[in-house]
């Protein structure tokens, strides 16, 4: 198993370039997300306005996700990703200039956020599907784990740096730094030698997109992991309310808010490193279910907490549980998905793992308006636990999943061998 050589993927020059570029650009993006949340709350003082950020990111995702998966399976994935990064760079420059000129109204922020989300949606299936083409199959598991680690490191560094920069230089400086970070990934993609044009002509049509949906829906294991992901992130989207908690509950200001944003990823980095070295064991179905239960319970305790340190601990536990869940979900999906479906499978997954949090941000904003921040987070965490119990009870294939090296016996195998 690749878990015994977790750094072997770095033997690939192109993978190393992509990993480093992603680390820088994702760090900048997380800095910008922190700045957008802070700026919106400072402009409005309304938790519902924070929830609307989720709507601005969700609408492009819903409209473009399936088409992005088709493009990732039909065209050069490196070029698609390159175009998406350039578009996101332009969005960051727009926010920096608008804020510098005091013209960054709430609607300007929402519009640019939506455009950046559209570019991200186009690029993500290409990025996820590109990774397996850069390393030998025996190094793939390590490469996927390292990719998760880069993302989690970015979500630790980005909010932490973002909070410090907001406190010291304001949100404008964050947007300029975010724009600069995109230059690193653009340079890395330009230096890569790999070309990923499909060797056979692949269909670009509505039928091709629907084929991806049918593939996911027929595979009960993949479907249950996506549904579990959606339910958990929909009900437990506490991070969108962190500015409210930082200002009104914990009273720790922007520096403390940055640490709150970073805490889930700090736990996630530790969990991903442990998973890289020791693996996730054989009882992966029960492990996945247990991890999501812990995710919901830690959210609920965070909602009740009035201690900054307890809040940090619960958010870190939340991130660690989410990463364990992510590793197991990724194992199942990669083993069950053939190469020619990889981009579309990722695109369908985007509707769940990205759509859930974005809808959850809207739900959190509405619930916070009606119930108050702490009670809304508590109820959301408990709802996550309840929905996990329902999915586990109704999906024996998931409960029976015991080994990441092969599908569970009860699972259907509608499409050939897995390649991801």
Secondary structure, DSSP 8 states (H G I E B T S, - for coil): -GGGGTTGGGGSHHHHHHHHHHHHHHHHHHHHHHHHHHHHHHHH--HHHHHHHHHHHHHHHHHHHHHHHHHHHHS-HHHHHHHHHHHHHHHHHHHHHHHHTT---HHHHHHHHHHHHHHHHHHHHHHHHHHTTTS-GGGHHHHHHHHHHHHHHHHHHHHHHHHHHHHHH-HHHHHHHHHHHHHHHHHHHHH-------SS----SHHHHHHHHHHHHH-HHHHHHHHHHHHHHHHT--GGGHHHIIIIIS--HHHHHHHHHHHHHHHHHHHHHHHHHH---S-HHHHHHHHHHHHHHHHHHHHH---HHHHHHHHHHHHHHHHHHHHHHHHHHHHH--GGGHHHHHHHHHHHHTHHHHHHHHHHHHHHHHH-HHHHHHHHHHHHHHHHHHHHHH-HHHHT---TTS--TTS---SS----
